[in-house]
Amino acid sequence: MQSIVLSKMTDLFIPLAICLTMGYFNKSSYLISIISTIIVVCYIIFKQRHSQMNVTTLLKTFMVIGPLLIVQAALSPLLTKGVIRLVDLVYFTIATIYIRCIITIITFWVKHHGLRIKGVKINKQIFWIYGARAVLTILAQATYTLATSSPNSGIAWIFLNMTNLYSVIFGSFALKEKIHVSDVLLIICIFVLALISK
């Protein structure tokens, strides 16, 4: 839940950063960014009121992660400016996935001092699970590129910065745990707000 708060707080700055890089600013989408951030942050603080939420640690973490997310959001429309044709989108998506793969391999290498995990065998079921995950990752990266390539991507970031909340809801559904209606209503509320802004 704290990661949702961190990513949603960047919604206050992302439209301003996009304005700096692309010269585009939409008052209604910025208003929705502010309202959705207030709603989500208040909801999570209320939901986590019985647990100990360390605000100082949260702010320190935001000071590291926040600027990175904001810079990424501001530069995405610039980096993908020429990505209009389907072929360009596919190349850009594949290049992004390779870069992420290289970063992951380096991180794995540093953590495990090699590229093998002891005692783990890859069977047919795991192969198909990871194969399906690879296809879904390509689709997710392509739609992410399309969503963030527009100068009007400020509205897309409202939803992109709530992916952790989607994970909580779909995780509860997949694990057959109790799904909180309030979580679903929160997503519906923000979706309606975004539609109203258009």
N, C-alpha and C positions, 0 to 999 in steps of 0.2 A: 504493500500500500504506500510505503514511503517513496518508492520509485515512481509511482503515479504522481504524487505531489511534486517531486523534483521535475519530472518531464512537463507537467502541466504549468508549472511556474514559468517555463520558458515561453509559453504562449503569450505572455505579456510583452515579450521583447522581440519575438520572431517577426511580426508584421513590420515593426520599426526597422529591423535589420534588412528585411527584403526591400523596404523603401529606400534604404541607403545604397544597396547594390543595384537595384533594378529601377528605382525612381517610381515605383508603383505603390500606392497606398489606398486601401478601401476602408472607409470609416465603419461601415456596417460589419465587415468581417472582423475588424479590430475590436469593435464593441462585443461581438460574439466571443472573441478570444478572452476578453476581460471577464464577461459574465460566466462563461463556461469554466474558467480557471477558478473564480470565486466559488461557484457551485461545487466543483469537484473537491477543491481543497477543504472547504467547510464540511462537506459530506464525509471525507476521509478522516478529518480531525474528530468529527462527532463519532464516527464508527470506531476509531482507535482510542477513544477517551479513557477506556479502562486499562489500556496497555501503556507502557511508558514510551512515549515518543520523545526522543532527545532532539529538541529543536536546534541546539547548537551544532550537533553533528550533522543534522539535516542541512543547515545553512552552509556549513563548511563543504559538504559534499556538493551542494548546488554551485558553490563558487568554482568547483573544478569541472563538473559535468555541464552545468548551464551554458557557459560560454562556448563549449564545444558544439552543443546542439544548436545554439543560435548561429554560430559561424557556418555550420553545415547547412542549415536552412537558408541562410543568406546567400551562400555560394552555389547551392543546387541549381537555381534557375540560370545562373551564369554558365556553369559547367555543361548543362544540358541544352543550352540555347539552340544549337544546331541539330539537336536530335529530334527530327520531325518524321522522317521516313521510318518504316518498320525495320528495315535492315540496320539503320543507325541505332535504333532502340535495342535491337538484339545484340549488336556489337558492344554497345555501352553497358548493357546488363551483364553480358558475359565477362567483360573486363572488370566490372565492379565485383562480381562473384570471385574471379581469380584473385583480385587484390585481397578480398576478405579471407579467401582460402590461404593465401601466403601468410597473412597476419596470424591466422589461427594455427598454422603449422609451426611458425616461429614460436608462438606462445606455448604450444604443446611441447615442442622440442626443449625449450627452456625449463618447463615445469617437470618433464619426465626424463630429461637427459637422453632423449632418443625418440624414435617414431613408433615404438612398439609398446603395447600394454601387456604386461605379463599375465598369463592365465586367461586371456580373452580369445575366444574362437568366434569367427564370423560364420554363422550358419545361413541357410537360405532365407529364413524369415527376417533376420536382421538386414540382409542384403536388400530385400524388397522394401523394408521399412525405410532404409536410407535412400533407396532409389526413388521412392515416392516423395520423400522429404526433399530430395534434390530438385525434382520437377516443381514441387510447390514453392521452393525457394526461388527458382527462376521466375515463376509467375508473380510471386510477391515482389521480387526486385524490379520486374518490368513495370508493374502497376505503381510501385513506389516511385520509380523514375518519372512516369507520366504525371503522377500527382504532384511531385515536387519541382517539375520542370517549368511550371507556369509562374509568371509573375504574381498571379493571384493564389499562390500556394499557401498563403497564410491560413486560409480556411481548411486546407487539407491537413495542416499541422495540428489543428484542433483534434482531429481524429487519430492522427498518427501518434500523438503524444498520450493517447489513452490505450495503446495496445496492451499495456500491462493489465489494465482493468478487464479488457476482453479476455486475456489469458486466465484471469481469476475466474471469470464466469464460465468460459468453455472448459477450463480445468475441472471445475466443480461438476459440470455436466458430464464430462468424460469419466470422472471418477465416481459418478453416481452419488455425489454429495448433495447436501441441501443447497439449492441455488437461491440466493437472496433476491427477492423481487425488487428491492430498493436499488440493487446494482443494475438490473436490467432497465428499470425506470430512469435511472440516471443517464444511461446511454441514449435511451429514446428521447429524453428531454433535450439533451445536447444536439442530437440529430435534428429535432424539430426546430431548435434555435437556429441551426445552420441553414435549414431550408427557408426559414423566415427571412434570414439576411439576404437571400437571393431574390 
